[in-house]
Amino acid sequence: MTAERLAYAKPLPTITREGAPFWEATREKRLVSQYCPDCDQHQFPPRRLCMHCGGRNVGWRTISGKGRIYSFTVVHRPPNPSFAPDVPYVVAVIDLAEGGRMMTNIVECPPTEVRVDMPVIALYEQVTEEVTLVKFRPDRG
């Protein structure tokens, strides 16, 4: 086990070929999603083909990092011991402003104040040299 894994005890995402541009952008504190110029649509999570038109011409674009909570749950029983210090915490699905949905955590907000359709904005938590996680907080401005 590397020192990097020892420093961050929670599970880390697997960086795939399709998702690598996303993780590269998050290290730069930017949020990106795939974009299809053939049908002028964004999509998230990443796929090889456009989910809207089936086109192969998908690329990446920087997006605003804004969205709205589509759904959420408050976790009171951690899935493994590494999450125990965080309970209760919020896991949410965000409707990204440009299109697509992203699963994430809501932070900087008590779980009792989280609501469906709440406007949120991305923030970034560097957890290892390779992985910066995207989380969301209420967008009060």
C-alpha positions in Angstrom: 0.0 0.0 0.0 1.4 3.4 -1.0 1.8 6.3 1.4 -0.9 8.1 -0.6 -3.4 5.4 0.1 -2.5 5.4 3.8 -3.1 9.1 4.1 -6.6 8.9 2.7 -8.5 6.0 4.2 -11.7 6.1 2.2 -12.2 4.3 -1.1 -10.8 6.2 -4.1 -12.5 6.3 -7.6 -11.0 4.2 -10.4 -9.8 6.5 -13.2 -10.9 5.1 -16.5 -9.8 6.1 -20.0 -13.3 7.7 -20.6 -13.2 9.6 -17.3 -9.5 10.7 -17.3 -10.2 14.2 -18.7 -12.7 14.7 -15.8 -10.2 13.8 -13.1 -7.5 15.9 -14.8 -9.8 18.9 -14.7 -10.8 18.4 -11.1 -7.1 18.5 -10.1 -7.1 22.0 -11.7 -10.3 22.8 -9.7 -12.5 22.9 -12.9 -15.6 20.9 -13.6 -16.0 19.5 -17.1 -18.6 17.4 -18.8 -18.8 15.8 -22.2 -20.3 17.8 -25.0 -21.7 16.7 -28.3 -21.5 19.4 -31.0 -23.7 17.3 -33.3 -26.8 17.7 -31.1 -25.6 20.6 -28.9 -26.0 18.6 -25.6 -23.9 18.0 -22.5 -23.8 14.6 -20.8 -22.5 13.3 -17.5 -21.3 10.7 -16.5 -18.9 10.2 -19.4 -19.6 7.7 -22.2 -18.0 6.7 -25.5 -21.1 7.8 -27.5 -23.5 10.7 -27.1 -26.5 9.6 -25.0 -28.8 12.0 -26.9 -28.0 11.3 -30.5 -25.6 8.3 -30.5 -22.9 10.4 -32.1 -19.2 9.6 -31.7 -18.1 13.2 -31.7 -18.1 13.8 -28.0 -15.5 16.1 -26.4 -15.0 17.9 -23.1 -16.0 21.4 -22.1 -15.6 23.3 -18.8 -19.0 24.0 -17.2 -20.1 26.4 -14.5 -20.1 24.0 -11.5 -23.7 25.1 -10.8 -26.7 22.9 -10.4 -29.7 21.9 -8.3 -30.3 19.0 -6.0 -32.4 16.4 -7.8 -32.5 13.9 -4.9 -30.6 13.2 -1.7 -30.3 10.9 1.3 -28.8 11.5 4.7 -26.4 8.7 5.7 -26.5 7.8 9.4 -24.9 4.3 9.2 -21.5 4.5 7.5 -20.9 1.9 4.7 -17.5 1.2 6.1 -15.5 2.4 9.2 -13.6 5.1 7.3 -16.8 7.1 6.9 -17.8 6.9 10.6 -16.4 10.3 11.5 -18.5 11.9 8.8 -22.0 10.7 9.8 -24.5 12.1 9.4 -23.6 13.2 5.8 -25.5 13.9 2.6 -25.2 12.0 -0.6 -27.0 13.8 -3.5 -27.7 13.6 -7.2 -27.1 17.0 -8.8 -28.8 18.2 -12.0 -25.9 20.1 -13.5 -26.9 23.4 -15.1 -25.5 22.5 -18.5 -27.0 19.0 -18.5 -26.4 15.6 -16.9 -26.5 14.4 -13.4 -23.7 13.8 -10.9 -23.6 11.9 -7.6 -21.7 13.7 -4.9 -21.8 15.0 -1.3 -23.4 18.2 0.0 -21.1 20.0 2.4 -21.0 23.3 4.3 -24.7 22.8 5.1 -26.4 20.9 8.0 -28.2 17.8 6.6 -31.5 19.1 8.0 -31.3 22.1 5.7 -30.7 20.2 2.5 -33.7 20.4 0.1 -34.6 19.0 -3.3 -34.2 21.8 -6.0 -31.7 23.7 -3.7 -29.2 25.6 -5.9 -25.6 24.3 -5.3 -22.1 25.1 -6.6 -19.1 22.8 -6.9 -16.0 22.9 -4.6 -13.0 20.7 -4.8 -11.3 18.5 -2.2 -7.8 17.3 -3.1 -7.5 13.9 -1.3 -4.4 12.5 -3.1 -2.0 13.7 -5.7 -4.1 12.1 -8.4 -7.6 12.5 -7.0 -9.5 15.7 -6.3 -13.1 15.1 -5.4 -16.0 17.3 -6.5 -18.5 18.1 -3.7 -21.2 20.7 -3.7 -22.3 23.4 -1.2 -25.4 25.6 -1.2 -25.1 28.4 -3.8 -26.3 31.4 -1.8 -25.2 34.0 -4.3 
